[in-house]
Amino acid sequence: MHQHYDIAIIGGGITGLSSAYHLGKSKDLKICLSTSSEVSASRSSANMISGGLIDNFTRIVQRHGPEKAEQAWKYSNHAFDALMEFAKANGIKTVKGERRRLIETPDELEECKKAVVELNEAGFKSLMEKAPDGSEHLLGQQNDGERAASIDSQGLLDYLEKSTSTVTRLGKTTRVIRESQQFKIETEKESFTAEVIIYANHLDISHFLPGLKEVLVSSQDQWLRMQTEAGTLPFAPGTVLSWRHGHYWAQIESDRQLTMGGARFLRPMAGFEADKAELSEKVSKNLPEAWAKYFPKRPLTKMIASKASLDIRPCDEIPVIGPMFGETGIFLGAGYMGQGISLGFKAGQSLAQLVLGKSDELPRFFWPERHRSLASTDNEEN
Ligand SMILES: Cc1cc2nc3c(=O)[nH]c(=O)nc-3n(C[C@H](O)[C@H](O)[C@H](O)COP(=O)(O)OP(=O)(O)OC[C@H]3O[C@@H](n4cnc5c(N)ncnc54)[C@H](O)[C@@H]3O)c2cc1C
């Protein structure tokens, strides 16, 4: 006898767990969650969350136009606010700070000034500030306000695991076959049917949806948790920093400790298309050096932990969340460009709303349909 479910969620990282949590509120739905023991990117995160995007607003405007840039920024802000509210309500530890972009070159300075104007015109808060006291080589910083925090992401995932424990857990999905009004899903041990599928299985999504193979590009990254033994760091705990157009990022965890990542450009092919994650010696050497260039009096001399993981960078650098084009009953969420803890949490909520036919803040511009081949757009509806 096959078990039948209304909705099958594939993948138990932040996207899948959040989908299960939000759908689980509809008690009359029969839901299952297919999980795998393989590594989850969510469990490797650096505990950093923020609103907006890693890239500056001007970059998103240049690539996608002002309207879409505004939509993307707003959605990420919603994601941050929703997660902070959820964390507060459920005792998950967060430390709130500010989102700051450090500026080294005159070109960056001009661009940040423009970004501040554009952000304020679009209704977001942003301002220019002088370089941090005691820093070297910095010309200033862009302060995008208080949508930044560190979060206990393991605590968040554990909470979601526990609060979705009534959702049936099944093994790793190996095959999905469309039957007229439903899907037959095979796992390593069982097979079952479902009317709707939510793909939340990260890089494995393109195994089931080959049309997205060129869209969901793998990218290898790493972080180092380090301390200074020379006084306190020049930013308050909870601050999220990026510089050199997001090539470097850091999250201040306490007066003396931060987690820092980036420098992917030192990896072969900048880490793109990697099939496994490895710590790079070059990157591990470069990160504290890059910090010491700006803050030589606060060098990061003590290493606490390090982690490498694979992420997804969509080919147009915009998350892919929503119904799959040309495939009734299939939804997916992926490609959060390094902001998957808040965007993956929000994607789970948005996908639940979409599946239930309810309205949500998700911009249509995030839907996978933007990657549909133009040849098929005339005859397909979604
Ligand atoms: C080094 C690094 C640091 C990062 N730090 C941060 C950070 O500080 N803050 C932040 O917001 N983002 C961060 N990110 C990004 C973030 O980790 C990811 O965007 C996010 O975790 C993706 O979540 P997900 O649920 O989509 O994928 P995952 O967490 O990878 O979940 C997918 C799950 O699906 C399972 N699976 C795979 N195939 C199958 C299958 N066939 N059947 C069933 N299950 C399957 C996997 O085992 C996995 O558990 C970081 C990324 C990297 C690389």
The ligand as a Tripos MOL2 file, in Angstrom:
@<TRIPOS>MOLECULE
LIG
   53    58     1     0     0
SMALL
NO_CHARGES

@<TRIPOS>ATOM
      1 C1         30.4740   28.9760    4.2510 C.3       1 LIG1
      2 C2         29.0440   29.4680    4.2120 C.ar      1 LIG1
      3 C3         28.5660   30.2560    5.2470 C.ar      1 LIG1
      4 C4         27.2600   30.7080    5.2070 C.ar      1 LIG1
      5 N1         26.8360   31.5180    6.2270 N.ar      1 LIG1
      6 C5         25.6020   32.0230    6.1870 C.ar      1 LIG1
      7 C6         25.1590   32.9100    7.2200 C.ar      1 LIG1
      8 O1         25.8820   33.2180    8.1600 O.2       1 LIG1
      9 N2         23.9070   33.4000    7.1250 N.ar      1 LIG1
     10 C7         23.0580   33.0850    6.1010 C.ar      1 LIG1
     11 O2         21.9350   33.5980    6.0470 O.2       1 LIG1
     12 N3         23.4460   32.2370    5.1180 N.ar      1 LIG1
     13 C8         24.6870   31.7000    5.1430 C.ar      1 LIG1
     14 N4         25.0930   30.8560    4.1480 N.ar      1 LIG1
     15 C9         24.1100   30.4210    3.1430 C.3       1 LIG1
     16 C10        23.1390   29.4290    3.7490 C.3       1 LIG1
     17 O3         23.8580   28.4920    4.5290 O.3       1 LIG1
     18 C11        22.3230   28.6800    2.6660 C.3       1 LIG1
     19 O4         21.7990   29.6120    1.7530 O.3       1 LIG1
     20 C12        21.1270   27.9610    3.2830 C.3       1 LIG1
     21 O5         21.5420   27.1930    4.3700 O.3       1 LIG1
     22 C13        20.4440   27.0680    2.2640 C.3       1 LIG1
     23 O6         19.4100   26.3740    2.9450 O.3       1 LIG1
     24 P1         18.5870   25.2350    2.2170 P.3       1 LIG1
     25 O7         17.5540   24.7550    3.1600 O.co2     1 LIG1
     26 O8         18.1160   25.7100    0.8930 O.co2     1 LIG1
     27 O9         19.6720   24.0970    1.9310 O.3       1 LIG1
     28 P2         20.3200   23.0100    2.9480 P.3       1 LIG1
     29 O10        20.4740   23.5680    4.3080 O.co2     1 LIG1
     30 O11        21.5440   22.4640    2.2760 O.co2     1 LIG1
     31 O12        19.2190   21.9120    3.0330 O.3       1 LIG1
     32 C14        18.9880   20.9880    1.9740 C.3       1 LIG1
     33 C15        18.7550   19.6400    2.6220 C.3       1 LIG1
     34 O13        18.3040   18.7420    1.6200 O.3       1 LIG1
     35 C16        18.8820   17.4710    1.8660 C.3       1 LIG1
     36 N5         18.8140   16.7100    0.6060 N.ar      1 LIG1
     37 C17        19.6020   16.7980   -0.4710 C.ar      1 LIG1
     38 N6         19.1880   15.9470   -1.4170 N.ar      1 LIG1
     39 C18        18.0900   15.3280   -0.9250 C.ar      1 LIG1
     40 C19        17.1960   14.3470   -1.4370 C.ar      1 LIG1
     41 N7         17.3690   13.8260   -2.6610 N.pl3     1 LIG1
     42 N8         16.1900   13.9020   -0.6440 N.ar      1 LIG1
     43 C20        16.0010   14.4170    0.5860 C.ar      1 LIG1
     44 N9         16.8080   15.3570    1.1210 N.ar      1 LIG1
     45 C21        17.8320   15.8090    0.3720 C.ar      1 LIG1
     46 C22        20.2890   17.7870    2.3600 C.3       1 LIG1
     47 O14        20.8120   16.7130    3.1050 O.3       1 LIG1
     48 C23        20.0130   19.0250    3.2280 C.3       1 LIG1
     49 O15        19.7450   18.6580    4.5530 O.3       1 LIG1
     50 C24        26.3870   30.3770    4.1460 C.ar      1 LIG1
     51 C25        26.8630   29.5690    3.1050 C.ar      1 LIG1
     52 C26        28.1830   29.1190    3.1230 C.ar      1 LIG1
     53 C27        28.6720   28.2940    2.0040 C.3       1 LIG1
@<TRIPOS>BOND
     1     1     2 1
     2     2     3 ar
     3     2    52 ar
     4     3     4 ar
     5     4     5 ar
     6     4    50 ar
     7     5     6 ar
     8     6     7 ar
     9     6    13 1
    10     7     8 2
    11     7     9 ar
    12     9    10 ar
    13    10    11 2
    14    10    12 ar
    15    12    13 ar
    16    13    14 ar
    17    14    15 1
    18    14    50 ar
    19    15    16 1
    20    16    17 1
    21    16    18 1
    22    18    19 1
    23    18    20 1
    24    20    21 1
    25    20    22 1
    26    22    23 1
    27    23    24 1
    28    24    25 2
    29    24    26 1
    30    24    27 1
    31    27    28 1
    32    28    29 2
    33    28    30 1
    34    28    31 1
    35    31    32 1
    36    32    33 1
    37    33    34 1
    38    33    48 1
    39    34    35 1
    40    35    36 1
    41    35    46 1
    42    36    37 ar
    43    36    45 ar
    44    37    38 ar
    45    38    39 ar
    46    39    40 ar
    47    39    45 ar
    48    40    41 1
    49    40    42 ar
    50    42    43 ar
    51    43    44 ar
    52    44    45 ar
    53    46    47 1
    54    46    48 1
    55    48    49 1
    56    50    51 ar
    57    51    52 ar
    58    52    53 1
@<TRIPOS>SUBSTRUCTURE
     1 LIG1         1 GROUP 0 **** ****
